[in-house]
Amino acid sequence: MAFLLSEEGTGPGGFFVSLDSCCLAWRLGFWQGHLKGTRRTRRAGLAMRLSPDELIYWQYGFLKLNGTIAFTWALMLALTIGSALVTRKLSTDLTRSRWQNLLEIVVTGIEKQIEDVGLRHPRRYIGFLGTLFLFIALASLCTIIPGFEPPTGSLSTTAALALCVFVAVPMFGIEELGLSRYLKSYAEPTVIMLPFNIISELSRTLALAVRLFGNMMSGTMIVAILLTITPFIFPIVMSALGLLTGMVQAYIFSILAGVYIASATRARKPTPINSKAAS
């Protein structure tokens, strides 16, 4: 502004020079304020992370130990130790502990859901589908622990889970139908459907990964935003809602995986000759 009132600013072209100077001053002031706000946010510990991938614990060259890897291994360790402790004293008698009764209720419920999807032998698939459900559900429940960030909030984790489903579907399909019958199912009802069936396999894998990632990341972002605005009441309510959303997402992911496996293991029934003649 001092330059605008000087004699140099009143000469030919002085207006444009003054305008450029104002724009430059505005940009400098904006970035200074942005940097100060960023420093205050970091000092307050409120720096928003879109993914636990941004939380780096150790790095050597291109090798990184980020929050996603650390929290994923922590969940796997908790599931391994928990399953070993729960199943170490199982009883086949009528006298059973409360933990065993609770465990049997959970296992029976999962088997019932797998059977309702259309899989005839739920015991064959409960190891895979049950593990998916427990991992995603535990990742959501552990968000109540201070400092814990769910690894399902990272696209790399959800993509890995979706790839597990992508590999498991043909494995179960080949085991149930055989290699030749399973490959023929891609060309049903006509050969024209072959590229569309292949695209469907790839697109539903991508949909599994993006759906789970988007729902988990959005819940974390909403809680982080509310913490900066109203740090008392609303974050507690949204955290409880996030726990419910996480459990629902674990259920949906497992059910969709079961549906994909059921569609791969179910053979298409040939049309009877009598029905063709009657038509």
C-alpha positions in Angstrom: 0.0 0.0 0.0 2.9 2.3 0.6 4.1 1.7 -2.9 0.7 2.8 -4.3 1.0 6.2 -2.6 4.5 6.8 -3.8 5.5 8.8 -6.8 6.8 5.8 -8.6 3.4 4.2 -8.5 1.8 7.2 -10.4 3.9 6.9 -13.6 3.0 5.1 -16.8 2.3 1.5 -16.1 2.4 2.2 -12.4 -1.1 0.8 -11.9 -0.2 -2.6 -13.2 3.0 -2.7 -11.2 1.1 -1.8 -8.1 -1.5 -4.5 -8.8 1.2 -7.1 -9.2 2.8 -6.0 -6.0 -0.5 -6.3 -4.2 -1.1 -9.8 -5.5 2.4 -10.8 -4.5 1.9 -9.3 -1.0 -1.4 -11.2 -0.7 0.2 -14.5 -1.7 3.0 -14.0 0.8 0.5 -13.2 3.6 -1.6 -16.2 2.7 1.3 -18.6 2.8 2.7 -17.1 6.0 -0.7 -17.6 7.7 -1.0 -21.1 6.2 2.4 -22.0 7.6 1.6 -20.6 11.0 -1.7 -22.5 11.1 0.0 -25.7 10.1 2.6 -25.2 12.9 -0.1 -24.5 15.4 -2.0 -27.6 14.3 1.0 -29.8 14.6 1.9 -28.4 18.0 -1.6 -29.1 19.1 -1.4 -32.7 17.8 -4.4 -32.3 15.5 -2.7 -32.9 12.2 -5.3 -34.8 10.1 -4.1 -38.0 8.5 -6.1 -39.4 5.7 -4.5 -42.9 6.1 -2.3 -44.7 8.6 0.2 -44.9 5.7 1.3 -41.4 6.6 2.3 -42.4 10.1 5.9 -43.5 9.7 7.7 -45.2 12.6 10.9 -46.2 10.9 12.4 -45.7 7.5 15.7 -46.7 5.9 15.9 -45.8 2.2 12.8 -47.1 0.5 12.0 -49.4 3.4 9.3 -48.1 5.6 7.5 -49.2 8.7 4.3 -47.2 8.7 1.2 -47.3 10.8 -0.7 -49.6 8.5 1.9 -52.4 8.8 2.3 -52.0 12.5 -1.4 -52.0 13.3 -2.1 -54.9 10.9 0.6 -57.1 12.5 -0.8 -56.1 15.9 -4.2 -57.2 14.9 -2.9 -60.5 13.5 -0.9 -61.1 16.7 -4.0 -60.4 18.8 -6.2 -62.8 16.8 -3.5 -65.5 16.9 -3.0 -65.2 20.7 -6.7 -64.8 21.4 -7.7 -67.9 19.3 -5.0 -70.0 21.1 -6.2 -68.9 24.5 -9.9 -69.4 23.7 -9.4 -72.9 22.2 -6.8 -74.3 24.5 -9.4 -75.9 27.0 -12.3 -76.9 24.8 -14.5 -79.6 26.2 -16.7 -82.2 24.4 -18.7 -83.0 27.5 -22.0 -81.3 28.6 -20.1 -79.3 31.2 -18.6 -76.4 29.3 -17.2 -73.0 30.3 -19.0 -69.7 29.5 -16.2 -68.8 27.0 -16.8 -72.0 25.1 -20.5 -71.4 25.0 -20.0 -67.9 23.7 -17.5 -69.2 21.1 -19.9 -71.8 19.9 -22.7 -69.3 19.6 -20.4 -67.1 17.4 -19.3 -70.0 15.3 -22.8 -71.3 14.9 -24.0 -67.9 13.9 -21.3 -67.5 11.2 -22.0 -71.0 9.9 -25.7 -70.1 9.6 -25.0 -67.0 7.7 -22.6 -68.9 5.3 -25.3 -71.5 4.7 -28.0 -68.8 4.0 -25.7 -67.3 1.3 -26.0 -70.6 -0.6 -22.9 -72.6 0.4 -23.9 -76.2 1.3 -20.9 -77.0 3.4 -20.2 -74.0 5.7 -17.5 -75.7 7.7 -15.4 -75.7 4.5 -15.5 -71.9 4.2 -15.7 -70.7 7.8 -12.0 -70.5 8.2 -11.6 -68.0 5.4 -14.8 -66.0 5.8 -14.7 -66.0 9.6 -11.2 -64.7 9.5 -12.2 -61.8 7.2 -15.0 -60.9 9.5 -13.0 -61.1 12.7 -10.1 -59.0 11.3 -12.3 -56.2 10.0 -14.5 -56.2 13.1 -11.5 -56.2 15.5 -9.9 -53.3 13.5 -13.1 -51.3 14.0 -13.5 -52.2 17.7 -9.9 -51.3 18.5 -10.5 -47.7 17.4 -11.6 -47.0 21.0 -7.9 -47.5 22.0 -6.1 -44.1 22.1 -3.5 -43.8 19.3 -4.9 -46.8 17.3 -5.8 -46.2 13.7 -7.6 -49.0 11.8 -5.5 -50.5 9.0 -8.7 -50.8 7.0 -8.5 -47.0 6.6 -5.6 -47.6 4.2 -6.3 -48.6 0.6 -3.4 -51.0 0.6 -5.0 -53.1 3.4 -8.5 -53.2 1.8 -6.9 -54.0 -1.6 -5.0 -56.9 0.0 -8.2 -58.2 1.5 -10.0 -57.9 -1.8 -7.2 -59.8 -3.5 -7.5 -62.6 -1.0 -11.2 -62.9 -2.0 -10.2 -62.7 -5.7 -7.8 -65.6 -5.3 -10.1 -67.6 -3.0 -13.1 -67.6 -5.4 -11.5 -69.6 -8.2 -9.7 -71.9 -5.7 -13.0 -72.9 -4.0 -14.7 -73.0 -7.5 -12.1 -75.4 -8.9 -12.2 -77.5 -5.7 -16.0 -77.9 -6.0 -16.5 -78.1 -9.8 -13.1 -79.1 -11.2 -10.9 -77.0 -13.5 -12.7 -77.7 -16.8 -16.2 -77.0 -15.4 -15.1 -73.9 -13.6 -13.5 -72.4 -16.7 -16.5 -73.3 -18.8 -18.7 -71.2 -16.4 -17.0 -68.1 -17.8 -18.5 -68.8 -21.2 -22.1 -69.3 -20.0 -24.7 -68.8 -21.2 -22.8 -68.0 -24.5 -19.2 -67.4 -25.5 -20.0 -63.7 -26.0 -20.2 -63.3 -22.2 -16.6 -64.4 -21.7 -15.0 -60.9 -21.6 -17.9 -59.5 -19.6 -17.5 -62.3 -17.0 -13.8 -61.6 -16.7 -14.4 -57.9 -16.3 -17.0 -58.7 -13.7 -14.4 -60.6 -11.7 -12.0 -57.7 -11.7 -14.6 -54.9 -11.1 -16.1 -56.6 -8.1 -12.6 -57.0 -6.5 -12.0 -53.3 -7.0 -15.5 -52.5 -5.6 -14.8 -54.6 -2.5 -11.5 -52.7 -1.8 -12.9 -49.2 -2.5 -16.1 -49.7 -0.6 -14.4 -50.8 2.6 -11.7 -48.1 2.3 -14.2 -45.3 1.7 -16.4 -46.2 4.6 -13.6 -46.7 7.1 -11.7 -43.6 6.1 -14.8 -41.3 6.0 -15.6 -42.3 9.6 -12.1 -41.4 10.8 -12.2 -38.1 8.9 -15.6 -37.1 10.4 -14.4 -37.8 13.9 -11.2 -35.8 13.3 -13.1 -32.8 11.9 -15.5 -32.8 14.8 -12.7 -33.0 17.3 -11.4 -29.6 16.0 -14.9 -28.0 16.1 -16.7 -29.5 19.1 -14.1 -31.5 21.1 -16.5 -32.8 23.8 -19.9 -34.3 22.9 -20.1 -35.1 19.2 -16.8 -37.1 18.8 -18.1 -39.6 21.4 -21.4 -40.0 19.5 -19.6 -40.3 16.2 -17.1 -42.8 17.6 -19.9 -45.0 18.8 -21.5 -44.7 15.4 -18.2 -45.5 13.8 -18.0 -48.8 15.8 -21.4 -49.7 14.5 -20.5 -48.8 10.9 -17.3 -50.9 11.2 -19.2 -53.9 12.3 -21.7 -53.5 9.5 -18.8 -53.2 7.0 -17.2 -56.4 8.4 -20.5 -58.2 7.9 -21.1 -56.8 4.4 -17.5 -57.6 3.3 -17.8 -61.2 4.5 -21.3 -61.8 3.1 -20.2 -60.4 -0.3 -17.2 -62.7 -0.3 -19.5 -65.6 0.5 -21.8 -64.7 -2.3 -18.9 -64.6 -4.8 -17.7 -68.0 -3.6 -21.2 -69.4 -3.8 -21.6 -68.2 -7.4 -18.3 -69.8 -8.3 -19.1 -73.2 -6.7 -22.6 -73.5 -7.9 -22.9 -75.4 -11.2 -25.4 -74.2 -13.7 -28.2 -76.8 -14.0 -28.8 -78.1 -17.5 -32.3 -77.5 -18.9 -34.3 -80.8 -19.1 -35.2 -82.0 -22.6 -38.9 -82.5 -21.7 -39.2 -78.8 -20.8 -37.7 -77.8 -24.1 -40.2 -80.1 -26.0 -43.1 -78.7 -24.0 -42.2 -75.2 -24.8 
